[in-house]
Amino acid sequence: MPVVTISRQFGAGGSSVAGIVADQLGAEVVDKFLIEEVARRLNMSPGEVAAEDERPRPLLERLVRSFSSLEPAMGSGWTPPYPDPWFDPRKAIVELTEQVIRDVTAARNVVIVGRGAGFCLRDRPDVFRVFLRAPEEFRIRTLIERLGITEAEVRRKMHETDANRAAYIRQLYKRDWCDPEAYDLIANTGRLGYEGTASVILLGVGAPAPARTSAS
């Protein structure tokens, strides 16, 4: 069974669609698991890894990270937050994230959400790469309900998150996150719904579609 990778606009339902697809394939969704596994290998907290995940950072900031993070007044007795003063947590997280992606796809049947997995696995012909989008107003309604914050806050978070994801892919892989050539399928979840989108993905990988519910 091919590996499925899902890139998604914020609020387009990536995790929901991934869950439906994974259930039908008998696969595992790799999302938060990936953060936890990277954190375990780096001996960092999942929160530290999540703070770095899918976010771009200027080269200069990466180079001085070990001297600036949690830095007091640079008085005597201060030590870098990591044992190696030249340790770049951002670089380590990216490299380990890619390694974990390769490890989990070699060992199991998976649906991977985000983390640039489709770009990381770009040389594998058995990977089915999906991009999920939806109209902005659909995503705003979804996120207000999910997050319980104001429309203004949702708009800011949505635009910031999508910009970070696009910059992450551009910096790491020198590709356009929204480039249709990078995907086997681009689906509008606002039009198809989550189950309808999952059905199209399953058709693409040659698996039976789930039974549609009356609410779909």
Secondary structure, 3 states (H helix, E strand, C coil): CCEEEEEECCCCCHHHHHHHHHHHHCCEEECHHHHHHHHHHHCCCHHHHHHHCCCCCCHHHHHHHHHHCCCCCCCCCCCCCCCCCCCCHHHHHHHHHHHHHHHHHHHCCEEEECCCHHHHCCCCCCEEEEEEECCHHHHHHHHHHHHCCCHHHHHHHHHHHHHHHHHHHHHHHCCCCCCHHHCCEEEEHHHHHHHHHHHHHHHHCCCCCCCCCCCC
